[in-house]
Amino acid sequence: MVYQPRSDYEFTELRTQIRMNADKLEFLAEFEPLPYAPEELVPVAGTDNGNSVYWLRSPLDSPDSWRIVVDQSRGDTWSEFSGGIVDFLVAAFVDGVRFDALAENIGPDPVFTPSGRGEA
């Protein structure tokens, strides 16, 4: 699920995810060292297995060089991708690039389902 600036569905809304992930990262930091500073991580997407996909806002003043990092929900593995969210999605869903933090198999034929839309 890619988070949206505005959405009728609370859990796809970016502000909601920023708030929820700040709490999650604070909790995780109590038990294990995080490879990135929590204030540098902005959630941009998540999986149905609970993995979080973040923009790594580093360096802060250079958004064109921000990378994508993925936090494995049931482990301490993080994967880093040198590129933005669209490039990451293409790599994962079209090119079949594997990320250690995404243990589940995305599969060869992913399906896109728009959020918040009823049946046509």
Z-matrix of the N, CA and C atoms (Angstrom, degrees):
N
C 1 1.433
C 2 1.537 1 107.40
N 3 1.319 2 116.27 1 126.51
C 4 1.463 3 121.61 2 176.16
C 5 1.524 4 106.88 3 -96.12
N 6 1.313 5 116.88 4 129.21
C 7 1.462 6 121.73 5 -176.11
C 8 1.521 7 110.84 6 -77.55
N 9 1.326 8 115.08 7 148.35
C 10 1.456 9 123.03 8 -174.36
C 11 1.531 10 110.88 9 -116.95
N 12 1.340 11 117.90 10 148.19
C 13 1.473 12 119.59 11 176.19
C 14 1.524 13 112.08 12 -59.51
N 15 1.328 14 116.36 13 -36.12
C 16 1.477 15 121.53 14 176.65
C 17 1.519 16 108.59 15 -137.35
N 18 1.325 17 113.58 16 139.16
C 19 1.455 18 118.20 17 179.75
C 20 1.524 19 109.34 18 -157.75
N 21 1.316 20 116.25 19 147.47
C 22 1.466 21 120.87 20 174.11
C 23 1.524 22 110.88 21 -72.97
N 24 1.318 23 116.33 22 -21.01
C 25 1.454 24 122.18 23 -179.72
C 26 1.531 25 108.30 24 -99.97
N 27 1.311 26 116.91 25 111.94
C 28 1.466 27 123.27 26 -172.07
C 29 1.530 28 113.52 27 -51.20
N 30 1.321 29 117.98 28 -40.65
C 31 1.461 30 119.94 29 -173.12
C 32 1.522 31 114.10 30 -77.82
N 33 1.325 32 118.47 31 -6.47
C 34 1.455 33 119.97 32 172.17
C 35 1.526 34 111.13 33 -99.98
N 36 1.323 35 116.76 34 -2.70
C 37 1.461 36 120.62 35 -178.28
C 38 1.528 37 110.47 36 -81.18
N 39 1.301 38 115.74 37 131.52
C 40 1.458 39 122.61 38 -175.91
C 41 1.526 40 112.71 39 -57.78
N 42 1.325 41 117.99 40 -44.91
C 43 1.485 42 120.43 41 -179.74
C 44 1.524 43 111.70 42 -59.28
N 45 1.318 44 116.67 43 -41.83
C 46 1.461 45 121.20 44 178.64
C 47 1.523 46 110.05 45 -62.84
N 48 1.315 47 116.74 46 -44.36
C 49 1.459 48 120.76 47 -179.04
C 50 1.533 49 112.16 48 -67.91
N 51 1.315 50 117.27 49 -36.36
C 52 1.471 51 120.10 50 176.29
C 53 1.519 52 109.27 51 -60.42
N 54 1.305 53 116.99 52 -45.41
C 55 1.473 54 122.29 53 179.76
C 56 1.532 55 110.91 54 -64.24
N 57 1.323 56 116.66 55 -48.90
C 58 1.463 57 120.80 56 -178.07
C 59 1.529 58 111.75 57 -64.64
N 60 1.327 59 117.05 58 -41.67
C 61 1.457 60 119.99 59 -178.36
C 62 1.518 61 112.25 60 -72.37
N 63 1.324 62 117.94 61 -29.23
C 64 1.474 63 119.79 62 175.16
C 65 1.524 64 109.14 63 -61.77
N 66 1.315 65 116.63 64 -43.50
C 67 1.470 66 120.86 65 177.19
C 68 1.527 67 110.60 66 -63.84
N 69 1.329 68 116.71 67 -43.33
C 70 1.464 69 121.37 68 -179.89
C 71 1.526 70 111.09 69 -61.75
N 72 1.335 71 116.99 70 -46.12
C 73 1.462 72 120.68 71 -179.15
C 74 1.524 73 111.54 72 -66.13
N 75 1.313 74 116.89 73 -38.03
C 76 1.469 75 120.62 74 176.81
C 77 1.527 76 109.86 75 -61.97
N 78 1.314 77 116.73 76 -43.28
C 79 1.461 78 121.85 77 178.32
C 80 1.529 79 110.65 78 -63.12
N 81 1.339 80 117.48 79 -48.08
C 82 1.462 81 121.30 80 -179.94
C 83 1.519 82 112.09 81 -60.09
N 84 1.318 83 116.46 82 -40.71
C 85 1.464 84 121.25 83 -177.65
C 86 1.529 85 112.20 84 -63.02
N 87 1.322 86 117.65 85 -22.80
C 88 1.457 87 120.90 86 177.14
C 89 1.524 88 112.28 87 -70.07
N 90 1.349 89 116.89 88 -24.43
C 91 1.455 90 121.31 89 -173.50
C 92 1.519 91 114.78 90 -111.29
N 93 1.319 92 117.45 91 -20.47
C 94 1.460 93 120.75 92 -178.39
C 95 1.523 94 109.70 93 -153.28
N 96 1.318 95 115.69 94 148.59
C 97 1.473 96 117.46 95 176.15
C 98 1.526 97 109.60 96 -70.15
N 99 1.306 98 116.50 97 133.31
C 100 1.463 99 121.31 98 177.90
C 101 1.521 100 108.95 99 -89.31
N 102 1.328 101 117.74 100 143.12
C 103 1.467 102 119.84 101 -179.88
C 104 1.528 103 114.01 102 -73.58
N 105 1.330 104 116.47 103 -10.42
C 106 1.463 105 121.64 104 -178.83
C 107 1.519 106 108.53 105 -135.46
N 108 1.319 107 115.96 106 152.40
C 109 1.460 108 120.00 107 175.67
C 110 1.533 109 108.51 108 -69.95
N 111 1.332 110 118.23 109 130.36
C 112 1.472 111 120.16 110 -177.99
C 113 1.530 112 114.03 111 -54.13
N 114 1.318 113 117.60 112 -34.37
C 115 1.468 114 119.55 113 -179.11
C 116 1.533 115 112.32 114 -71.08
N 117 1.341 116 117.58 115 -12.24
C 118 1.461 117 121.18 116 176.57
C 119 1.529 118 112.44 117 -88.34
N 120 1.327 119 117.42 118 -8.77
C 121 1.464 120 121.57 119 -174.62
C 122 1.523 121 111.69 120 -102.96
N 123 1.323 122 115.82 121 124.77
C 124 1.462 123 122.05 122 176.07
C 125 1.526 124 107.44 123 -121.45
N 126 1.334 125 117.51 124 119.50
C 127 1.464 126 119.42 125 -178.40
C 128 1.526 127 110.66 126 -65.58
N 129 1.314 128 115.17 127 134.93
C 130 1.456 129 120.10 128 179.81
C 131 1.527 130 111.42 129 -123.08
N 132 1.340 131 116.43 130 -21.36
C 133 1.463 132 120.38 131 -179.81
C 134 1.525 133 109.15 132 -163.00
N 135 1.321 134 115.29 133 167.95
C 136 1.454 135 120.67 134 177.34
C 137 1.520 136 109.73 135 -154.29
N 138 1.331 137 115.43 136 160.59
C 139 1.457 138 119.96 137 179.21
C 140 1.522 139 110.22 138 -105.05
N 141 1.312 140 116.50 139 165.46
C 142 1.457 141 119.99 140 178.21
C 143 1.531 142 111.77 141 -70.15
N 144 1.331 143 117.67 142 -10.90
C 145 1.468 144 121.87 143 175.17
C 146 1.523 145 112.51 144 -91.45
N 147 1.329 146 117.44 145 0.58
C 148 1.457 147 120.83 146 177.24
C 149 1.513 148 115.37 147 94.36
N 150 1.327 149 118.14 148 3.76
C 151 1.462 150 120.01 149 175.19
C 152 1.524 151 109.35 150 -69.39
N 153 1.312 152 116.39 151 143.90
C 154 1.464 153 120.74 152 178.96
C 155 1.520 154 109.95 153 -111.63
N 156 1.326 155 115.43 154 138.09
C 157 1.460 156 122.98 155 176.88
C 158 1.523 157 106.59 156 -112.30
N 159 1.331 158 116.41 157 127.24
C 160 1.459 159 121.90 158 -174.83
C 161 1.521 160 111.47 159 -124.11
N 162 1.334 161 115.63 160 151.32
C 163 1.449 162 120.85 161 159.69
C 164 1.517 163 105.84 162 -81.21
N 165 1.301 164 117.00 163 131.64
C 166 1.459 165 121.75 164 173.12
C 167 1.518 166 106.43 165 -94.75
N 168 1.330 167 115.49 166 103.87
C 169 1.470 168 121.77 167 -174.43
C 170 1.529 169 109.98 168 -81.88
N 171 1.317 170 114.76 169 71.50
C 172 1.455 171 119.66 170 -179.15
C 173 1.525 172 108.48 171 -147.21
N 174 1.312 173 117.41 172 124.09
C 175 1.463 174 127.36 173 -4.80
C 176 1.531 175 111.27 174 -71.86
N 177 1.296 176 115.19 175 145.27
C 178 1.456 177 122.70 176 -173.83
C 179 1.525 178 112.79 177 -56.61
N 180 1.318 179 116.98 178 -38.08
C 181 1.466 180 120.49 179 -175.88
C 182 1.537 181 113.34 180 -87.71
N 183 1.340 182 117.02 181 12.10
C 184 1.459 183 120.06 182 -178.87
C 185 1.539 184 111.39 183 -135.89
N 186 1.351 185 117.11 184 70.97
C 187 1.468 186 119.70 185 -175.85
C 188 1.528 187 114.64 186 -58.73
N 189 1.324 188 118.33 187 -25.05
C 190 1.459 189 119.66 188 178.44
C 191 1.523 190 112.57 189 -66.89
N 192 1.326 191 117.12 190 -17.19
C 193 1.462 192 119.81 191 179.49
C 194 1.533 193 112.94 192 -104.54
N 195 1.331 194 117.18 193 5.29
C 196 1.468 195 119.81 194 177.02
C 197 1.524 196 109.01 195 -64.00
N 198 1.327 197 114.32 196 145.68
C 199 1.461 198 121.52 197 179.77
C 200 1.529 199 109.52 198 -112.67
N 201 1.294 200 114.86 199 172.80
C 202 1.460 201 122.22 200 174.95
C 203 1.523 202 107.82 201 -104.60
N 204 1.335 203 116.53 202 135.77
C 205 1.460 204 121.29 203 172.47
C 206 1.524 205 108.50 204 -128.33
N 207 1.313 206 115.07 205 146.94
C 208 1.464 207 121.76 206 -177.89
C 209 1.522 208 108.29 207 -120.69
N 210 1.322 209 115.70 208 131.49
C 211 1.460 210 123.45 209 178.03
C 212 1.520 211 108.87 210 -104.01
N 213 1.320 212 116.42 211 121.76
C 214 1.465 213 121.36 212 177.91
C 215 1.524 214 109.22 213 -72.27
N 216 1.306 215 117.13 214 126.27
C 217 1.463 216 120.88 215 -174.40
C 218 1.522 217 113.72 216 -69.88
N 219 1.300 218 117.63 217 -31.43
C 220 1.467 219 120.25 218 -175.75
C 221 1.523 220 111.20 219 -113.72
N 222 1.308 221 115.67 220 39.44
C 223 1.462 222 120.56 221 -179.76
C 224 1.510 223 109.80 222 -176.94
N 225 1.304 224 115.68 223 -173.12
C 226 1.458 225 119.62 224 -178.68
C 227 1.524 226 112.21 225 -111.84
N 228 1.320 227 116.79 226 21.03
C 229 1.463 228 121.74 227 -179.69
C 230 1.525 229 110.46 228 -85.15
N 231 1.319 230 115.12 229 135.42
C 232 1.461 231 122.37 230 173.69
C 233 1.523 232 107.26 231 -123.14
N 234 1.310 233 117.55 232 140.62
C 235 1.463 234 122.84 233 174.83
C 236 1.513 235 108.40 234 -117.46
N 237 1.317 236 115.71 235 144.89
C 238 1.461 237 120.68 236 -179.93
C 239 1.524 238 108.69 237 -120.35
N 240 1.327 239 114.94 238 141.11
C 241 1.461 240 122.32 239 179.88
C 242 1.515 241 108.10 240 -129.11
N 243 1.320 242 116.77 241 126.27
C 244 1.469 243 121.18 242 179.95
C 245 1.523 244 109.60 243 -84.61
N 246 1.305 245 115.10 244 88.84
C 247 1.453 246 120.93 245 -179.68
C 248 1.510 247 109.29 246 164.97
N 249 1.309 248 116.10 247 175.24
C 250 1.457 249 121.82 248 -179.84
C 251 1.514 250 112.29 249 -87.09
N 252 1.325 251 115.55 250 -175.28
C 253 1.458 252 120.83 251 -174.35
C 254 1.525 253 112.34 252 -66.26
N 255 1.316 254 118.92 253 -39.38
C 256 1.467 255 120.01 254 -179.79
C 257 1.530 256 109.81 255 -65.61
N 258 1.323 257 117.01 256 -44.79
C 259 1.465 258 120.11 257 177.88
C 260 1.527 259 111.01 258 -62.15
N 261 1.335 260 117.14 259 -38.39
C 262 1.459 261 121.53 260 177.66
C 263 1.534 262 110.83 261 -62.43
N 264 1.329 263 116.51 262 -46.90
C 265 1.463 264 120.38 263 -179.67
C 266 1.525 265 111.47 264 -62.54
N 267 1.320 266 117.00 265 -41.34
C 268 1.468 267 120.59 266 177.45
C 269 1.526 268 109.32 267 -63.87
N 270 1.328 269 117.42 268 -44.40
C 271 1.469 270 120.40 269 179.69
C 272 1.521 271 110.96 270 -60.23
N 273 1.334 272 117.02 271 -45.32
C 274 1.464 273 120.89 272 -176.28
C 275 1.524 274 113.22 273 -74.09
N 276 1.332 275 117.31 274 -43.06
C 277 1.458 276 120.48 275 -171.65
C 278 1.520 277 114.73 276 -95.93
N 279 1.323 278 117.41 277 -27.20
C 280 1.459 279 119.75 278 -177.46
C 281 1.528 280 111.06 279 -104.72
N 282 1.327 281 115.46 280 -48.91
C 283 1.462 282 119.65 281 -175.62
C 284 1.527 283 113.68 282 -84.46
N 285 1.340 284 117.63 283 -11.40
C 286 1.462 285 120.72 284 177.57
C 287 1.510 286 114.65 285 73.10
N 288 1.335 287 117.83 286 22.02
C 289 1.466 288 120.48 287 177.76
C 290 1.525 289 108.36 288 -64.81
N 291 1.322 290 117.15 289 133.08
C 292 1.459 291 122.77 290 -179.35
C 293 1.524 292 109.12 291 -95.35
N 294 1.317 293 115.92 292 139.94
C 295 1.455 294 122.78 293 177.38
C 296 1.519 295 108.02 294 -121.67
N 297 1.338 296 117.08 295 127.61
C 298 1.464 297 121.27 296 -177.27
C 299 1.522 298 112.36 297 -54.38
N 300 1.323 299 117.81 298 -35.63
C 301 1.462 300 120.99 299 -177.61
C 302 1.529 301 112.24 300 -74.36
N 303 1.313 302 117.11 301 -13.35
C 304 1.468 303 121.32 302 177.75
C 305 1.524 304 107.98 303 -107.34
N 306 1.310 305 115.89 304 83.83
C 307 1.466 306 120.50 305 -176.18
C 308 1.520 307 112.57 306 -68.39
N 309 1.333 308 116.86 307 -29.52
C 310 1.458 309 118.44 308 -178.12
C 311 1.525 310 110.26 309 -72.15
N 312 1.299 311 114.76 310 153.25
C 313 1.448 312 121.40 311 -179.64
C 314 1.525 313 108.53 312 -84.52
N 315 1.315 314 117.52 313 118.87
C 316 1.458 315 121.06 314 180.00
C 317 1.522 316 109.90 315 -70.33
N 318 1.300 317 116.48 316 -31.99
C 319 1.463 318 120.33 317 175.31
C 320 1.505 319 112.88 318 92.71
N 321 1.318 320 115.80 319 159.59
C 322 1.463 321 120.40 320 -175.46
C 323 1.522 322 113.76 321 -79.30
N 324 1.319 323 118.48 322 -18.92
C 325 1.466 324 121.09 323 -176.05
C 326 1.526 325 111.23 324 -127.65
N 327 1.346 326 117.03 325 69.87
C 328 1.471 327 118.98 326 -179.77
C 329 1.518 328 111.24 327 -65.62
N 330 1.313 329 115.43 328 156.11
C 331 1.462 330 121.65 329 -178.93
C 332 1.523 331 108.53 330 -118.72
N 333 1.319 332 116.98 331 136.13
C 334 1.454 333 122.34 332 175.99
C 335 1.520 334 108.29 333 -99.75
N 336 1.340 335 116.17 334 125.56
C 337 1.442 336 121.47 335 176.93
C 338 1.523 337 108.65 336 -124.45
N 339 1.326 338 119.43 337 112.84
C 340 1.462 339 120.42 338 179.21
C 341 1.526 340 110.77 339 -61.19
N 342 1.316 341 116.23 340 137.55
C 343 1.465 342 121.78 341 179.82
C 344 1.516 343 110.35 342 -79.67
N 345 1.332 344 116.15 343 142.82
C 346 1.454 345 120.60 344 173.31
C 347 1.516 346 114.51 345 79.05
N 348 1.317 347 117.21 346 10.92
C 349 1.460 348 119.32 347 -179.55
C 350 1.519 349 109.69 348 -112.33
N 351 1.305 350 115.58 349 136.81
C 352 1.459 351 120.87 350 176.57
C 353 1.512 352 110.87 351 -82.41
N 354 1.268 353 115.00 352 179.05
C 355 1.469 354 119.79 353 177.84
C 356 1.526 355 109.38 354 -67.88
N 357 1.307 356 115.67 355 144.59
C 358 1.458 357 121.50 356 -179.87
C 359 1.503 358 110.91 357 -81.62
